[in-house]
Amino acid sequence: MEGIPIRSARRGDIPSLLLLWDAMMREFVDADPRFEVHPDARAHMAASFAVWLQEPGRTVVVAEEAGRMIVGFATGVVLPGNGWQVPERLGRISDVYVAAPRRRKGIARRLAGRLLDLLYEEGVETVRLAAAVENPGARAFWNAVGWSELEVVLERPVPDPTPKV
Ligand SMILES: CC(C)(COP(=O)(O)OP(=O)(O)OC[C@H]1O[C@@H](n2cnc3c(N)ncnc32)[C@H](O)[C@@H]1OP(=O)(O)O)[C@@H](O)C(=O)NCCC(=O)NCCS
């Protein structure tokens, strides 16, 4: 598995990307049902991948095993700063996923490394991502490759029925 090729995604990869994205979302929902997926999510993602593959500032990379099978992917985007904090150009990693049977072989490390190189080429000043609290594997991975926690997102669902204040 050493040196599995990482390359930019192509249009023909979209069916494989969708399969991996489905598997990723199933894992997220199993770990925390609050990440329940919208019924139209697959169609939405199919359209999103098609746009991302040609949109400036978007990056999608894949790990291709034996020259034909996509076993992992990573996506990122360049965003403007918010205007009140220092970074004027931010990179955001939106997804990194490796098929379960191919884990702990360094594939995510290589995917993230390539994605970061491409984001750095776009002139980003920092790169951020969100990892679920109930995803200790992801948090361990990001810590292992040099990331540190910045903020915690809190959520409180609206009570049903909505109380009168
Ligand atoms: C998180 C994920 C991308 C890691 O992929 P991977 O290819 O197995 O990661 P790597 O093999 O490159 O791991 C590099 C290092 O990260 C750490 N690491 C990775 N997964 C880990 C885990 N589950 N538990 C503890 N440490 C882990 C280890 O230090 C590892 O080095 P080692 O195997 O030599 O000990 C993969 O488990 C995955 O796809 N998970 C589901 C999707 C997900 O959570 N994505 C991230 C969203 S923020």
The ligand as an SDF file (V2000), in Angstrom:
LIG
                    3D

 48 50  0  0  0  0  0  0  0  0999 V2000
  -10.0150    9.2090    9.8860 C   0  0  0  0  0  0  0  0  0  0  0  0
   -9.5940    8.4370    8.6300 C   0  0  0  0  0  0  0  0  0  0  0  0
   -9.7180    9.3620    7.4220 C   0  0  0  0  0  0  0  0  0  0  0  0
   -8.1280    7.9780    8.7960 C   0  0  0  0  0  0  0  0  0  0  0  0
   -7.7490    7.2980    7.6080 O   0  0  0  0  0  0  0  0  0  0  0  0
   -6.4880    6.3010    7.5650 P   0  0  0  0  0  0  0  0  0  0  0  0
   -6.0970    6.1210    6.1440 O   0  0  0  0  0  0  0  0  0  0  0  0
   -6.7890    5.0820    8.3580 O   0  0  0  0  0  0  0  0  0  0  0  0
   -5.3710    7.1620    8.3510 O   0  0  0  0  0  0  0  0  0  0  0  0
   -3.7780    6.9500    8.2590 P   0  0  0  0  0  0  0  0  0  0  0  0
   -3.4870    5.5030    8.0540 O   0  0  0  0  0  0  0  0  0  0  0  0
   -3.2090    7.9160    7.2980 O   0  0  0  0  0  0  0  0  0  0  0  0
   -3.3910    7.3560    9.7570 O   0  0  0  0  0  0  0  0  0  0  0  0
   -2.2740    8.1770   10.0880 C   0  0  0  0  0  0  0  0  0  0  0  0
   -2.1430    8.1980   11.5870 C   0  0  0  0  0  0  0  0  0  0  0  0
   -3.3130    8.7890   12.1940 O   0  0  0  0  0  0  0  0  0  0  0  0
   -3.6220    8.1170   13.4210 C   0  0  0  0  0  0  0  0  0  0  0  0
   -4.9140    7.4150   13.2830 N   0  0  0  0  0  0  0  0  0  0  0  0
   -5.6320    7.1930   12.1590 C   0  0  0  0  0  0  0  0  0  0  0  0
   -6.7880    6.5610   12.4450 N   0  0  0  0  0  0  0  0  0  0  0  0
   -6.8030    6.3770   13.7830 C   0  0  0  0  0  0  0  0  0  0  0  0
   -7.7420    5.7600   14.6700 C   0  0  0  0  0  0  0  0  0  0  0  0
   -8.9090    5.2280   14.2450 N   0  0  0  0  0  0  0  0  0  0  0  0
   -7.4410    5.7360   15.9880 N   0  0  0  0  0  0  0  0  0  0  0  0
   -6.2720    6.2580   16.4630 C   0  0  0  0  0  0  0  0  0  0  0  0
   -5.3440    6.8640   15.6600 N   0  0  0  0  0  0  0  0  0  0  0  0
   -5.6210    6.9130   14.3260 C   0  0  0  0  0  0  0  0  0  0  0  0
   -2.4880    7.1130   13.6490 C   0  0  0  0  0  0  0  0  0  0  0  0
   -1.4670    7.7930   14.3830 O   0  0  0  0  0  0  0  0  0  0  0  0
   -2.0390    6.8340   12.2160 C   0  0  0  0  0  0  0  0  0  0  0  0
   -0.7090    6.3630   12.1510 O   0  0  0  0  0  0  0  0  0  0  0  0
   -0.3980    4.7890   12.4750 P   0  0  0  0  0  0  0  0  0  0  0  0
   -1.4050    3.9660   11.6990 O   0  0  0  0  0  0  0  0  0  0  0  0
    1.0110    4.6310   11.9680 O   0  0  0  0  0  0  0  0  0  0  0  0
   -0.5550    4.6320   13.9450 O   0  0  0  0  0  0  0  0  0  0  0  0
  -10.4610    7.1560    8.4380 C   0  0  0  0  0  0  0  0  0  0  0  0
  -10.5220    6.4260    9.6540 O   0  0  0  0  0  0  0  0  0  0  0  0
  -11.8620    7.4460    7.9880 C   0  0  0  0  0  0  0  0  0  0  0  0
  -12.1240    7.5570    6.7880 O   0  0  0  0  0  0  0  0  0  0  0  0
  -12.8100    7.6020    8.9330 N   0  0  0  0  0  0  0  0  0  0  0  0
  -14.1950    7.8700    8.6090 C   0  0  0  0  0  0  0  0  0  0  0  0
  -14.3720    9.2630    7.9840 C   0  0  0  0  0  0  0  0  0  0  0  0
  -13.8410   10.3630    8.8620 C   0  0  0  0  0  0  0  0  0  0  0  0
  -14.0250   10.3350   10.0760 O   0  0  0  0  0  0  0  0  0  0  0  0
  -13.2060   11.3410    8.2220 N   0  0  0  0  0  0  0  0  0  0  0  0
  -12.6490   12.4900    8.8910 C   0  0  0  0  0  0  0  0  0  0  0  0
  -13.6980   13.5220    9.0530 C   0  0  0  0  0  0  0  0  0  0  0  0
  -13.0530   14.9600    9.8910 S   0  0  0  0  0  0  0  0  0  0  0  0
  1  2  1  0
  2  3  1  0
  2  4  1  0
  2 36  1  0
  4  5  1  0
  5  6  1  0
  6  7  2  0
  6  8  1  0
  6  9  1  0
  9 10  1  0
 10 11  2  0
 10 12  1  0
 10 13  1  0
 13 14  1  0
 14 15  1  0
 15 16  1  0
 15 30  1  0
 16 17  1  0
 17 18  1  0
 17 28  1  0
 18 19  1  0
 18 27  1  0
 19 20  2  0
 20 21  1  0
 21 22  1  0
 21 27  2  0
 22 23  1  0
 22 24  2  0
 24 25  1  0
 25 26  2  0
 26 27  1  0
 28 29  1  0
 28 30  1  0
 30 31  1  0
 31 32  1  0
 32 33  2  0
 32 34  1  0
 32 35  1  0
 36 37  1  0
 36 38  1  0
 38 39  2  0
 38 40  1  0
 40 41  1  0
 41 42  1  0
 42 43  1  0
 43 44  2  0
 43 45  1  0
 45 46  1  0
 46 47  1  0
 47 48  1  0
M  END
$$$$
